[in-house]
Amino acid sequence: MPNEIPADSVGLVTPQTHHFTQPLLLACGRTLDEYELVYETYGQLNAAKSNAVLICHALSGHHHAAGYHTLDDKRPGWWDAYIGPGKPIDTNKFFVVSLNNLGGCHGSTGPRSINPATGKPWGADFPMVRVRDWVASQARLADVLGIETWAAVIGGSLGGMQVMRWALDYPQRIRHAVVIASALKLSAQNIAFNEAARKAIVSDPNFFDGDYLAHNSIPKNGLAVARMIGHITYLSDFAMGEKFGRDLRRGSFELGNDEPVEFQIESYLRYQGDSFANTFDANSYIRITKALDYFDLAREYNDDPVNAFKQASAKFLVISFSTDWRFAPERSHEIVNALVGANRAVTYAEIESKHGHDAFLLPDERYQQVFGRYLAGVSV
Amino acid sequence: MRIDLNEIQSWIKQNSRVLDLGCGDGTLLKFLIDNKQVQGYGLEIDAAQINLCIDKGLNVIEQNLDRGLGNFADKSFDTVIMTQALQTLHFPHLVLDEMLRVGKECIVTFPNFGHWKARFYLATRGRMPVSDLLPFEWYNTPNIHFCTFKDFEVLCRERNIKVISRQVVNEVSGQTLKDLMPNLFGETAIYHLSK
């Protein structure tokens, strides 16, 4: 699509893959004997290897965070608004690493990969992965890249959970933690949305208890409904109203006319659901939403987040968005209060936005200012 | 109107924990970090000011003081400071209580509405004072709860707040008179409080 690459883009990028042969013991007790992580890098690692930044992706994210794979790409990477030369995560300054997490479906080892023990796709047998497993695998990727300490680890939503886990599990390897639109743990309402989405998937007759690949099928309808449920919760009532209102795509309410009526929002949601179902793996979706549900930063610290953050030594930037009801500002307040209680460095901004949870992905002047100015102060 | 940072600094202990309410562009907090090595946090609601704090590398937290300090534990700070913000609050007396709950000591500064110029303006013109120090009309001023030094001390007595010390600072004029008749000639007061 881009006739020419924009000047503030990282340009054409090529994903890389590393094959890990050192077994990884997972939180669930099972071990991955070997696995692959696919990742992209933007910018140059400096001689001191002190300018590396790790991007942790959210539920439906992946390694392709910025730039273009080909000149025919319709869109750049998912966080292109924030990664690039002169952008908040400035690739003139930082060496940015963005990976696809284990259990995902965009190239890293996951349910669609071949299980070396059977020679067949893992499918439903792929182990449950947790946030701490992702962080452990990210630490090994850092080892491979020769990065002893990240200048910053950055993530939104589920990505923010990984950032906080990094700060606790590897305090000496992370200097700055940027936690955006995230939470110390999911609320019951949040888990409920995830379960409704999972139920849609497992109820699809094409799911076959997760062994759909062996049956040459894909539970597309279930995945689409799961995505529709999720998507509704990522937007705000206002944003949806402003964008679609009650506009009709088809039909009319004229008396004497029984032509079916279709609202624009229905058509939009269906499109979102269908396109997601064509690119995402159902078993991945189930595992990643479970990882979200299970995450509870303070669980091992007597349920006291202050105690938890005493393990951390990184400086924190925490950002929330006013209309985000899936990861509401109150959840970020809990993070900030715990950091203050633990006497840790923290800066917090609550960005006025009408875009709900999705705001963390979208361009916004104040968000860009806070984010950019904070990272400008990170020494490399 | 900026308070002499040295006046406030003299009441802050080395390496102490400081919370600055309405920290503005962070000048005071930065000064205290540089000179007293304090562990400091600033609360602010103005986006432009928050940006300036971030530029200085400060711990700035976006929080509306009118929603209270319920998120901070009792006596979790050595000193809670509020400079030139008391008069902008909806419930200054409640915030003052909260400051003394969260902090072992407090430092509060505010402009004196009993200053002779304000009195003279009101007396002669019959209109709310507007000056270079208070450059707002009554309807658009952020300063919604003005008080005089005397008013403030009455409030302290009513709420059993101990005034450890008081400094009167004049930037414009009346350097001698302010010590003789502070409520008439003092421009700004710095109160050092505890409970």
HADDOCK unambig.tbl for C-alpha pairs under 7 A between the chains (distance, minus, plus):
assign (segid A and resid 337 and name CA) (segid B and resid 71 and name CA) 6.34 0.50 0.50
assign (segid A and resid 345 and name CA) (segid B and resid 59 and name CA) 6.00 0.50 0.50
assign (segid A and resid 346 and name CA) (segid B and resid 59 and name CA) 5.22 0.50 0.50
assign (segid A and resid 347 and name CA) (segid B and resid 59 and name CA) 4.83 0.50 0.50
assign (segid A and resid 347 and name CA) (segid B and resid 60 and name CA) 4.82 0.50 0.50
assign (segid A and resid 347 and name CA) (segid B and resid 61 and name CA) 5.35 0.50 0.50
assign (segid A and resid 348 and name CA) (segid B and resid 60 and name CA) 6.36 0.50 0.50
assign (segid A and resid 348 and name CA) (segid B and resid 61 and name CA) 4.55 0.50 0.50
assign (segid A and resid 348 and name CA) (segid B and resid 62 and name CA) 5.68 0.50 0.50
assign (segid A and resid 349 and name CA) (segid B and resid 61 and name CA) 6.51 0.50 0.50
assign (segid A and resid 349 and name CA) (segid B and resid 62 and name CA) 5.23 0.50 0.50
assign (segid A and resid 350 and name CA) (segid B and resid 62 and name CA) 6.48 0.50 0.50
assign (segid A and resid 370 and name CA) (segid B and resid 51 and name CA) 6.27 0.50 0.50
assign (segid A and resid 373 and name CA) (segid B and resid 54 and name CA) 6.49 0.50 0.50
assign (segid A and resid 373 and name CA) (segid B and resid 55 and name CA) 6.14 0.50 0.50
assign (segid A and resid 374 and name CA) (segid B and resid 54 and name CA) 5.88 0.50 0.50
assign (segid A and resid 374 and name CA) (segid B and resid 55 and name CA) 6.98 0.50 0.50
assign (segid A and resid 377 and name CA) (segid B and resid 55 and name CA) 6.79 0.50 0.50
assign (segid A and resid 377 and name CA) (segid B and resid 57 and name CA) 6.54 0.50 0.50
